[in-house]
Amino acid sequence: MVRSLGLIGLALLLVRCAQVGVLTGGIKDTTAPRIIYSSPANFTKQISPQELSITFDEFVQLNATPATVRIVPSDVVVTAKMSRKTILLTLTGQLKENTTYSIVMNGAIKDVTEGNDSLYTLVFSTGSALDSLKTTVRVSDAFEGRPLKEAMVGLYDSDTALFPRYVGISNAQGEVVLSNLPQRSFYLKAAIDLNKNGIIDKSEKQGHLFEPFSPGEKDSIRLGLSIPRDTVTITQLKIDAPGILYAHVPMELDLAKISLNGDRVKAFRLNRDSVGFSIGKQASGFMVLQSGPQTLEKLISAKETAAKLTLSPSGLNHHGCLQVQCSDFIETLSPLDQWKLQGVTDTVPVPIDSTKVRDNRLLIYAHKLPAGQVKLTLPKGAVKGITGNENEKKTLEFVHYQEENLGRIKINLPPSHGTRLVYLERDGKEVAVSKVTFNPVVVFENLLPGDYQLVVVEDQNNNGFWDPINPLQHQQAEPVKRYRKFPKIRMNWDMEFTIEED
């Protein structure tokens, strides 16, 4: 019996020891693999190698793609394979004389255990000297001003060259350093290379220096990137069932010359490049939208053609007006005495004075509309669209703002001889804009209380819009200044903000 108790006690002790003494694997490895040897050595001159090798201080894993392993300038093709702790590089093609080359491995080498990686560069020269110039480029969004990471930044032999002679990728701060450059002129271009083809496509966010420069003349350059406007192509067809077909349509296109299924249709423009078309009484099947030689097809299902109209609150509701958006162009309304409008808290009925229809929007006017939350109950069939479809019974809730609920601000601009566009943004979205030509004062009224950002655009072509880069015309994106230290808009306050002259 004593022996049995002893064995039980020993077993419990071992269990407790096992629970306390579990191995944790030690301190986590956060260090990237380190190069301990390379052949040829870094910065070797007067060589023209066909093979190179790099040995690390630990076992590594290789992710070799054209994006992660490249040679700059790209006169030859570089391929990589792994042998234990060593990466073997093969160059295919003919290296040029008296040229400094850099083999760049960015994201190609990781340690086996934790996946730590780094940027590795091996530099050599086919001549008797190493090029030593460098240029730091900082790229940002031309309108928003934020740094852009993973942008392809390259130096090109000519303005029309498709592939860069020297190339780098921007970091999280939008910065890239192009090193080991010769004393000669280049063209600078940058882009977010979405399809990773190494070419700047017209639909990609991009920036250009249209005049050549030498790295010896400029050691730091800032470049804003934007997407050139396509002024001729219709894209992005989207159905708002049952009655509206939305599309990206540049304002340069005449809506009167665009047909749907061979017929001219009603349409309204949401903004510079977005349009809503009336689908009409369309049977299920393919719709054909045509603009000149361009033809687009969009399938509408039987379920979509039979869908009930959807109604939703739209816009800022103030001065006794409520706004409703509909998923069809509005054709008729039922008698207003069947509609019910009231406050949410006191439930007191509010008489509707009148309504106004604008394409797919409904404006409801009631001069006794209280401030705060209100709700509108619409009976089935209150709104009938051009498709013949109607809404189900629906209750919509709104917030109605009276003058004392909103703010106002006066902005004093520095003197200027050109046209400027003054925007107010809230949560990254434009809420108000004013075009200023001579008067340096802008007043924005009926603003919701809260934080805003002020944006001032130099409207160089005086068209009332911010224009991005136009590579074909060698025109940069229009300059933008953002003022983040902007006063908070307060309810029922008249405020003033003065921009100091640069």
BELWORA-V570453 format. One record per backbone hydrogen bond with DSSP energy under -1.0 kcal/mol. CO is the residue of the C=O (numbers start at 1). NH is the residue of the N-H. If there is no record, write none. Layout:
co->CO nh->NH
co->CO nh->NH
This chain:
co->1 nh->5
co->2 nh->6
co->3 nh->7
co->4 nh->8
co->5 nh->9
co->6 nh->10
co->7 nh->11
co->8 nh->12
co->9 nh->13
co->10 nh->14
co->11 nh->15
co->12 nh->16
co->13 nh->17
co->14 nh->18
co->15 nh->19
co->16 nh->20
co->17 nh->21
co->34 nh->57
co->37 nh->55
co->39 nh->53
co->41 nh->44
co->44 nh->125
co->50 nh->91
co->52 nh->89
co->53 nh->39
co->54 nh->87
co->55 nh->36
co->55 nh->37
co->59 nh->112
co->61 nh->110
co->65 nh->69
co->68 nh->106
co->70 nh->104
co->72 nh->102
co->73 nh->75
co->77 nh->92
co->79 nh->90
co->81 nh->88
co->83 nh->86
co->85 nh->56
co->86 nh->83
co->87 nh->54
co->88 nh->81
co->89 nh->52
co->90 nh->79
co->92 nh->77
co->99 nh->126
co->101 nh->124
co->102 nh->72
co->103 nh->122
co->104 nh->70
co->105 nh->120
co->108 nh->63
co->110 nh->61
co->116 nh->111
co->118 nh->107
co->120 nh->105
co->122 nh->103
co->123 nh->43
co->124 nh->101
co->125 nh->47
co->127 nh->46
co->133 nh->181
co->135 nh->178
co->136 nh->221
co->137 nh->176
co->138 nh->223
co->139 nh->148
co->140 nh->225
co->141 nh->145
co->146 nh->141
co->151 nh->170
co->152 nh->191
co->153 nh->168
co->154 nh->189
co->155 nh->165
co->155 nh->166
co->156 nh->187
co->166 nh->155
co->168 nh->153
co->170 nh->150
co->171 nh->174
co->174 nh->139
co->175 nh->171
co->176 nh->137
co->178 nh->135
co->181 nh->133
co->182 nh->184
co->186 nh->213
co->187 nh->156
co->188 nh->209
co->189 nh->154
co->190 nh->207
co->191 nh->152
co->191 nh->193
co->192 nh->194
co->193 nh->196
co->201 nh->204
co->205 nh->192
co->206 nh->226
co->207 nh->190
co->213 nh->186
co->214 nh->217
co->214 nh->218
co->219 nh->136
co->221 nh->138
co->223 nh->140
co->225 nh->142
co->226 nh->206
co->235 nh->248
co->238 nh->246
co->240 nh->244
co->243 nh->279
co->244 nh->240
co->245 nh->277
co->246 nh->238
co->247 nh->275
co->248 nh->235
co->250 nh->253
co->254 nh->257
co->255 nh->258
co->259 nh->290
co->260 nh->263
co->263 nh->260
co->266 nh->278
co->268 nh->276
co->273 nh->249
co->274 nh->270
co->274 nh->271
co->275 nh->247
co->276 nh->268
co->277 nh->245
co->280 nh->282
co->285 nh->300
co->287 nh->298
co->288 nh->261
co->289 nh->296
co->290 nh->259
co->291 nh->294
co->294 nh->291
co->296 nh->289
co->298 nh->287
co->300 nh->285
co->301 nh->305
co->302 nh->306
co->304 nh->307
co->310 nh->327
co->312 nh->325
co->317 nh->401
co->320 nh->366
co->322 nh->364
co->323 nh->314
co->324 nh->362
co->325 nh->312
co->327 nh->243
co->329 nh->386
co->332 nh->384
co->335 nh->338
co->336 nh->339
co->340 nh->377
co->341 nh->350
co->342 nh->375
co->348 nh->343
co->354 nh->365
co->356 nh->363
co->358 nh->361
co->359 nh->330
co->360 nh->326
co->361 nh->358
co->362 nh->324
co->363 nh->356
co->364 nh->322
co->365 nh->353
co->365 nh->354
co->366 nh->369
co->372 nh->400
co->373 nh->344
co->374 nh->398
co->375 nh->342
co->376 nh->396
co->377 nh->340
co->378 nh->394
co->379 nh->382
co->382 nh->334
co->383 nh->391
co->384 nh->331
co->384 nh->332
co->385 nh->388
co->389 nh->385
co->390 nh->309
co->391 nh->381
co->394 nh->378
co->396 nh->376
co->398 nh->374
co->400 nh->372
co->402 nh->405
co->403 nh->406
co->406 nh->492
co->407 nh->447
co->408 nh->495
co->409 nh->444
co->410 nh->497
co->411 nh->442
co->412 nh->499
co->419 nh->459
co->420 nh->436
co->421 nh->457
co->422 nh->434
co->423 nh->455
co->424 nh->431
co->424 nh->432
co->425 nh->453
co->426 nh->429
co->429 nh->426
co->432 nh->424
co->434 nh->422
co->436 nh->420
co->440 nh->413
co->442 nh->411
co->444 nh->409
co->447 nh->407
co->450 nh->489
co->453 nh->425
co->454 nh->483
co->455 nh->423
co->456 nh->481
co->457 nh->421
co->458 nh->460
co->459 nh->462
co->467 nh->478
co->470 nh->475
co->475 nh->470
co->479 nh->458
co->481 nh->456
co->483 nh->454
co->484 nh->486
co->489 nh->450
co->490 nh->493
co->493 nh->408
co->495 nh->410
co->497 nh->412
